[in-house]
Amino acid sequence: MVATDNAIYISDKAKTKVLNLMKDAGLENDQSYFLRVGVVGGGCSGLSYKMDFDNEVKPMDQVFEDKGIKIVTDLKSFLYLVNTELEFSDGLNGKGFFFNNPNASRSCGCGESFAV
């Protein structure tokens, strides 16, 4: 992936998984819902990622769309997530979502926390 502007991106595999999860949650036909990503303090490297479905955009939120998926984050989290791509792996070395974050100087072994 080559970032063309300051945004948050989603891989094709992650998009498919997000759409499946929205369908499982009964949200696939509700256009008011989107994917909210963020960063919170904690984890073994200092910062952890969070991800959920939401339908309320707050005043300081940053809103992006990639591959038809609306992605929203708060401004503070965006400073850590700029040009990050949300990916999904179903391989033997770990299954689930992960963030390919060019801003992280190090991440932990489990891949769920990072430092800048």
N, C-alpha and C positions, 0 to 999 in steps of 0.2 A: 504494500500500500504506500502510495506517495501522497502525503497530505498537501492539498492545494490551498487550503485556507484554515483558519483556526476553527475547528469544529470537533465533533465527536462522531465516530464512524461505527458501522456495524458490518461484520463479515456476512457472506451469504449463508453460511452454516448457522451463525447466531441468529440471523433474521428468521430462518426456518424454525428454529427452536422457540424463539419469542412468539411467533405466530401460532405455533402449536400450544404453547402455554396459555396464550390469550384465549384460544379456542376452548381449552380445558377449563378455564375459569369463566367461560360464558361471556367473554368480552370481545369476541372477534367482530361482532357487528356494531359495537358501540364506539363510534369515532371520537368520543370525548376522552377515551383512555389512551395513555401513552406509556412509554418506558421511562422511568425516572432512575437516573444513576447518580451516585454521589460518593463522597469520601468522608469518612468519620475517623476520629482519633481512636487508636487501639491496634491490636494485632501485634505480632512479634517484631515487626519492623517500624511500627509507629503510626501508620495510617492503614485503614482498611476500606475496601470498596463496598458499596451497598447498591442494591438494585431491586426495583419493585415496579408494579403498575400503579398509576395514579391518574386522576382526572381533574386535578386542580393546579393550574399554573399560578405561581406566586409572582409578585411584582418584580423581583430581582432575578427570576429564573432566566436561564439561557436556553433557547429552543432551537433544535436542529432537526433535520430530516435527512436520512440516508437510506437508500434502497426502499423508500416507501414507509420506513419506520420513523415515527416521531420520537425523538430522544430529548429529554429535558433534564437539566441539572441546575442546582443553585450556583450563584456566581462564585462563591468561595470554592466549591468543589471543582468548578470549571478551570480555575487557575491550576489545579493539579491534573486535570483530565484533558487539557487542550491537545488535540490531534491524537487522542487515544482511540483505539479500535476495540470494540467489544467482540470477542470471539467465543466459539463454543467447540469443545473437544469431546468426542465420545470414544477416544482411544483407551488403550490399556494403561497408559501412564497417568490417567486422571480424567474424570468425566465431569463436565460442567462448563459453566461460563468462566472466562478469564479476560482480563483487560491487558491488551498489548499497549503499554504506556511508555512512550518515548521520554517522558519526564522523570520516570523513576530511576534513581541512582542505584538502588538495590531493592530486591524483593526477597521475601522469605521462601523457604523450601516448599511450603504448601501453596504459594502463589496468591494468597488471599490478603496479604498486606505488603506495604512497600514504604520506601523513604525517598525523599527528594534531596 
